[in-house]
Amino acid sequence: MNQSGVPQEKILEELSEKLNKDLTYESGKILGSMCTIPHDLARKLMTIYLEKNLGDPGLFKGTQEIEIETIKMLGSLLNNPKSWGYIVSGGTEGNIVAMRIARNIGRTKIRGGTPEIIIPTSAHISFDKAADLLGIRLVRVNLDREYRVKPSEVKKAITDKTIAIVGIAGTTSLGTIDPIEELSEIALEKNLYLHIDAAFGGMVIPFLERLGYKLPKFDFRNQGVCSITIDPHKMGLAPIPAGGILFKDRTYILENCFEIPYLAGGTYAHPIILGTRSGAAVIATWATLKHLGIEGYTRIVKNCMEVTHQLEKGIQQIKNVELATKPVMNIVGITSKKLDICQIDQELRKLRWALGKFENLLRIVVMPHVKPQHIQQFLADLEQITKKSK
Ligand SMILES: Cc1ncc(COP(=O)(O)O)c(C=O)c1O
């Protein structure tokens, strides 16, 4: 650290020089991120309420009330006004917290040995983190041709050590939705915990349904669903950090809390990972959800889907590249039978396009910052690159 401190103007100058290296959402070049520019209201509130700490909610009772109301709004979106949960640091924390509670509930039933959780091969890396931290074995189940987990394979994978099943509503690579209704039946029949990772899809699918898309019921309408991850800091236009973890009801939480006795605001018991955490992000999330409402989000999702269809059609017109599957939501996968996808990715990066690269596909997430003119330019660049590639 500098001995005598640096004047503010100098800091700002240095900062602007350094941050010039960052890509910006406004450039339209970021095509592979699940984050976007937060809503203006969220941005304003983040700066005003920066000091609010939900790690000590006794001091910030109003902020705590706002968190409860935020969870109620998300719960009603997921068709369960009784759900209970927390705004957490992101989908990773949400999934780890759910897996911990599933493990605690399940381990009393399996009587020794390593607990097993069945996940689709499409599951996010956060489940690997959860397994490593929690001493759980992951059992991976294959997907069908449309990249959804096969319920028959899930059933076959169940052993006397299985404690939970995970289904994904909006996979990281392609946005596909697992047959959650069938997973729910299996979970009920076998008395297993069912967690749904809707970190991305949770803020998309309910609005697609309102737009008339026919999609599987992914939420608490399924009796077997015990918890859902849903992240406002993805398609919710909330600021980072704003993930969400919701449980079917409060009983899942009550017996799985850590009690923190020393807090200035009085004892607080919670089941999440972080201690000190951002109250401002929760306030900003609450305000954004309230301000945009169902109609606002439906409009945003509709716009994203229009751009998604533009991209989908454009890819179909370029020789030697294909869609990995028909997009279910605003996520598009590009593959090629003839060309090297890694080489295409490298050429795109030279032009500053930033896509997501998975084993055999490139992923585009059509977030609200991705506009028709960006897609037009991208398609033109992709066509040029594929013409030159071998
Ligand atoms: C389906 C899914 N779950 C969980 C996560 C993790 O979310 P975060 O990066 O907010 O921790 C992601 C991130 O891309 C995701 O796609």
The ligand as an SDF file (V2000), in Angstrom:
LIG
                    3D

 16 16  0  0  0  0  0  0  0  0999 V2000
  -27.4930  -23.3810  -14.2990 C   0  0  0  0  0  0  0  0  0  0  0  0
  -26.5120  -22.6070  -13.4670 C   0  0  0  0  0  0  0  0  0  0  0  0
  -26.4530  -22.8310  -12.1530 N   0  0  0  0  0  0  0  0  0  0  0  0
  -25.6020  -22.1650  -11.3600 C   0  0  0  0  0  0  0  0  0  0  0  0
  -24.7460  -21.2190  -11.8810 C   0  0  0  0  0  0  0  0  0  0  0  0
  -23.7840  -20.4970  -10.9730 C   0  0  0  0  0  0  0  0  0  0  0  0
  -24.1500  -19.1750  -10.8070 O   0  0  0  0  0  0  0  0  0  0  0  0
  -23.1250  -18.0860  -10.2360 P   0  0  0  0  0  0  0  0  0  0  0  0
  -22.1020  -17.8840  -11.3070 O   0  0  0  0  0  0  0  0  0  0  0  0
  -24.0070  -16.9090   -9.9880 O   0  0  0  0  0  0  0  0  0  0  0  0
  -22.5400  -18.6250   -8.9940 O   0  0  0  0  0  0  0  0  0  0  0  0
  -24.7650  -20.9570  -13.2460 C   0  0  0  0  0  0  0  0  0  0  0  0
  -23.8500  -19.9760  -13.8290 C   0  0  0  0  0  0  0  0  0  0  0  0
  -23.7000  -19.8280  -14.9830 O   0  0  0  0  0  0  0  0  0  0  0  0
  -25.6640  -21.6730  -14.0770 C   0  0  0  0  0  0  0  0  0  0  0  0
  -25.7020  -21.5130  -15.4040 O   0  0  0  0  0  0  0  0  0  0  0  0
  1  2  1  0
  2  3  1  0
  2 15  2  0
  3  4  2  0
  4  5  1  0
  5  6  1  0
  5 12  2  0
  6  7  1  0
  7  8  1  0
  8  9  2  0
  8 10  1  0
  8 11  1  0
 12 13  1  0
 12 15  1  0
 13 14  2  0
 15 16  1  0
M  END
$$$$
